[in-house]
Amino acid sequence: MPSRWPLRTKPSRPDGLHYDAGFLSGTDRQTIVAWLSTLQPLWEQRFSLVRPLPEGETQRRLLRPVYWLGNWQFACLDYYRPPNGLYDRAVQAEPFPPVLQKLVSVIEQRARRMFQGDPDFPEKWHLNTCLINFYGTQLEGGKRVDVARVGEHKDFEPGPVGSISLGERALIQFVTSRKPGERDGVVAQQWLDDRSLQIFGGEQWKRRTFHRVQRVDTKGGHRFDIKVADFETRRVNFTFRYVPDEHVVPFASLSEVARKDVEGYVRTLALSSPFFANALTAPARPAAPGASRR
């Protein structure tokens, strides 16, 4: 089994990387799986449906359905990308259910011990947003197409990241860019097992390297009852991050353009989520200062 240690040089310990294969108890796993069956994930388009496409881009659907907790970063708003992409990016979303909030408290304690004294650790850091990714196969033209992967990327939210995995194990790789446009220099990798926790952060793993989910196994026989048409889920991942609270706004406080961008998604969410049903009916409020900055 591939190790989490760098492939070329094995240091005494991997600063900024933590892996716990059995983090979730059986009871907590069962509770989370039951809660997941109540969600109605979205399959978002990458870009806005009301504004012109960015030059050179074509509209496309994301590789996998998603759900967010704490705050929702819609793809068409281009996610939260400091220092410039601060406003109209993080929309208030449903709070963590009790079982996840309990686990988040543990993850925060571990991360604070790991990164105590780290200059890149924000003073007010706490895990207030969670991206739930659903990995599996989709039905296209009567055929099953495997879309269980994520390409090279960085998480731009400040501070360390916590990740809980359910279902089939997945191979995460940390890669560097050796030349412009090349990101294939694998420096560390780890199989993420069912019920596992991974924490990563710091200069090496957040700023210098990209990470990707290279592949997701099919051998464990894991399947989840997720309400997504023509999609079979075999892995679910929860990625917990931090967005400064002042940059998280309710749907009603988005700029007019941003509200138009995501109103269709919010209306879809409102069909099964009382939280978003209430958000949709709240009166529009003045946008935050600088909210028009894209």
C-alpha positions in Angstrom: 0.0 0.0 0.0 1.5 3.4 -0.9 2.6 5.4 2.0 1.8 9.0 3.0 5.5 9.7 3.2 7.3 11.6 0.4 8.4 9.1 -2.3 12.0 10.3 -2.7 13.1 11.1 0.8 11.5 9.7 4.0 11.7 12.3 6.8 11.4 11.6 10.5 7.9 12.9 10.5 5.6 14.6 7.9 5.2 18.2 9.3 1.7 19.4 8.5 0.2 16.0 7.6 -1.9 13.9 9.9 -3.8 10.6 9.1 -6.1 8.6 11.4 -7.4 5.5 9.7 -10.1 4.8 12.3 -11.2 8.3 13.2 -15.0 7.6 13.0 -16.7 5.2 15.3 -19.2 2.7 13.8 -22.0 4.6 15.5 -21.0 8.0 14.2 -20.6 6.5 10.7 -24.1 5.1 10.8 -25.5 8.4 12.0 -23.8 10.3 9.2 -24.9 7.8 6.5 -28.5 8.1 7.7 -28.3 11.9 7.6 -26.7 11.9 4.1 -29.8 10.1 2.8 -31.9 13.2 3.6 -29.9 15.5 1.4 -30.6 16.6 -2.2 -27.1 17.3 -3.6 -26.7 19.7 -6.5 -24.9 19.1 -9.8 -23.6 22.6 -10.5 -22.5 24.2 -13.8 -19.0 25.6 -13.6 -19.9 29.1 -14.8 -22.8 31.5 -14.5 -26.0 30.9 -16.5 -26.8 34.6 -16.7 -23.5 36.3 -17.4 -21.2 35.8 -20.4 -18.7 33.0 -20.2 -15.1 33.9 -19.4 -13.1 34.3 -22.6 -11.9 31.0 -23.9 -14.1 28.9 -21.7 -17.1 26.6 -22.4 -19.9 25.8 -20.0 -19.5 22.4 -18.3 -21.0 20.6 -15.4 -18.8 19.8 -12.4 -17.5 16.2 -12.3 -19.5 15.3 -9.3 -22.6 16.4 -7.3 -21.9 18.4 -4.2 -23.4 19.7 -1.0 -22.1 22.4 1.3 -22.6 23.1 5.0 -21.8 26.3 7.0 -21.4 28.3 3.8 -21.9 27.4 0.2 -19.3 28.4 -2.4 -21.1 28.1 -5.7 -18.9 27.3 -8.6 -20.3 30.1 -10.7 -19.2 32.6 -8.1 -15.6 31.2 -8.5 -15.2 30.0 -4.9 -13.4 31.9 -2.1 -10.0 33.0 -3.3 -8.1 35.4 -1.1 -6.7 38.0 -1.3 -8.9 39.3 -4.2 -11.9 36.9 -4.3 -13.4 37.7 -0.9 -16.9 39.0 -1.5 -19.9 37.3 -3.1 -18.2 34.0 -2.7 -19.3 32.4 0.6 -23.1 32.2 1.1 -24.6 31.2 4.4 -25.7 27.5 4.4 -27.1 24.9 6.8 -25.2 24.4 10.0 -23.3 21.2 10.7 -25.6 18.4 12.1 -24.7 17.5 15.7 -22.7 14.4 14.8 -20.4 16.5 12.4 -20.1 19.4 14.9 -18.9 17.0 17.5 -16.2 15.6 15.1 -15.3 19.1 14.0 -14.5 20.0 17.6 -12.0 17.1 17.8 -10.4 18.0 14.4 -10.0 21.6 15.5 -8.2 20.5 18.7 -5.8 18.3 16.8 -5.1 21.0 14.2 -4.4 23.6 16.9 -1.8 21.2 18.4 -0.3 20.5 15.1 0.0 24.1 13.9 0.7 25.9 17.2 3.0 28.8 16.5 2.7 28.4 12.7 2.8 32.0 11.2 0.1 31.0 8.6 -2.3 29.8 11.2 -5.1 32.4 11.5 -5.8 33.7 14.9 -9.6 33.3 14.5 -9.4 30.0 12.6 -12.2 27.6 13.0 -13.8 25.1 10.7 -17.0 26.8 9.5 -17.5 25.4 6.0 -17.7 21.9 4.6 -17.7 20.7 1.0 -19.3 17.3 0.6 -18.2 15.6 -2.6 -20.0 12.5 -3.9 -17.7 10.2 -5.9 -19.0 7.5 -8.3 -20.3 6.8 -11.7 -22.9 8.6 -13.8 -25.2 7.2 -16.5 -24.5 8.6 -20.0 -26.3 7.3 -23.0 -27.1 4.1 -21.2 -23.5 3.5 -20.1 -21.9 4.0 -16.7 -19.0 6.5 -16.8 -16.6 6.7 -13.8 -16.2 10.3 -12.6 -14.6 9.5 -9.2 -11.6 11.8 -9.3 -10.4 15.3 -8.7 -7.7 17.1 -10.6 -4.8 19.1 -9.2 -5.9 22.1 -7.1 -5.3 24.1 -4.0 -7.7 25.0 -1.2 -7.4 28.7 -0.9 -9.2 29.2 2.4 -6.6 30.2 5.1 -5.4 27.6 7.6 -5.3 23.8 7.8 -7.9 21.5 6.2 -9.7 18.5 7.7 -11.0 15.7 5.6 -13.3 12.8 6.6 -13.8 9.9 4.1 -16.6 7.3 3.9 -16.9 4.4 1.5 -14.3 3.2 -1.0 -10.7 4.1 -0.3 -9.3 6.9 -2.4 -5.7 7.8 -3.3 -4.8 11.4 -2.6 -1.6 12.7 -4.0 0.3 15.9 -3.2 2.1 17.2 -6.3 4.4 20.1 -7.2 4.8 22.1 -10.4 8.3 21.5 -11.8 7.7 23.6 -14.9 4.9 26.0 -16.0 1.8 23.9 -16.6 3.3 20.7 -15.1 2.0 19.4 -11.8 3.0 15.7 -12.0 5.9 15.6 -9.4 4.3 13.4 -6.7 5.9 14.2 -3.4 3.4 12.4 -1.0 0.4 10.1 -1.3 -2.0 8.4 1.0 -4.9 5.9 0.7 -7.9 7.5 2.5 -9.9 4.6 4.0 -13.5 4.4 5.1 -13.9 6.2 8.5 -10.5 8.0 8.2 -9.5 11.6 8.9 -6.7 13.5 7.2 -5.5 17.0 8.3 -3.1 18.9 6.2 -1.8 22.5 6.2 1.2 24.8 6.5 3.7 26.0 3.9 4.5 22.6 2.4 1.0 21.2 1.9 -1.2 24.3 1.4 1.1 26.8 -0.4 3.8 24.8 -2.2 1.9 21.8 -3.4 -1.3 20.9 -5.2 -3.4 17.9 -4.3 -5.6 15.6 -6.3 -7.7 12.4 -5.8 -6.1 10.2 -8.4 -8.5 7.3 -8.2 -11.2 5.7 -6.0 -11.4 1.9 -5.5 -14.3 -0.3 -6.4 -13.3 -3.3 -4.3 -15.1 -2.6 -1.0 -18.6 -2.8 -2.4 -19.6 0.5 -0.8 -22.8 2.2 -2.1 -24.7 5.1 -0.6 -28.4 6.0 -0.9 -27.9 9.5 -2.3 -30.7 11.4 -4.1 -29.0 12.2 -7.4 -30.6 11.0 -10.7 -28.5 8.7 -12.9 -25.6 8.6 -10.4 -24.2 5.8 -8.2 -22.2 7.0 -5.2 -19.4 4.8 -3.8 -17.4 7.4 -1.8 -18.3 10.5 0.2 -15.8 13.0 1.4 -16.2 15.9 3.8 -13.7 18.7 3.5 -13.7 21.2 6.4 -12.1 24.6 5.9 -12.2 28.1 7.3 -13.6 31.3 5.8 -13.4 34.4 7.9 -16.9 35.1 9.3 -17.0 38.6 7.9 -16.9 37.2 4.4 -19.8 34.8 4.9 -23.2 36.5 4.0 -26.8 35.4 3.7 -28.2 34.9 0.2 -30.2 38.2 0.7 -27.0 40.1 1.2 -25.3 39.1 -2.1 -24.9 41.7 -4.7 -27.7 41.7 -7.3 -25.6 40.0 -9.9 -24.5 37.3 -7.6 -28.1 36.7 -6.4 -29.1 36.2 -10.0 -26.2 33.8 -10.6 -27.3 31.4 -7.8 -31.0 32.0 -7.4 -31.8 28.9 -9.5 -29.6 26.7 -7.3 -31.1 28.2 -4.1 -34.6 27.6 -5.4 -33.7 23.9 -6.0 -32.2 23.6 -2.5 -35.3 25.3 -1.0 -37.5 22.3 -2.3 -35.9 20.1 0.4 -34.1 22.4 2.8 -36.1 24.7 5.2 -32.9 26.7 5.7 -32.7 27.7 2.0 -36.5 28.1 1.8 -36.2 30.8 4.5 -33.2 32.3 2.8 -35.1 32.6 -0.5 -37.9 34.6 1.1 -35.8 36.9 3.2 -35.8 40.5 2.0 -32.8 41.7 0.1 -30.2 43.5 2.2 -27.4 45.9 1.2 -24.4 44.0 -0.1 -21.2 44.0 1.9 -18.7 46.7 1.1 -16.7 45.7 -1.9 -19.2 43.0 -2.8 -19.1 43.9 -6.5 -15.4 43.0 -6.7 -15.1 39.8 -8.8 
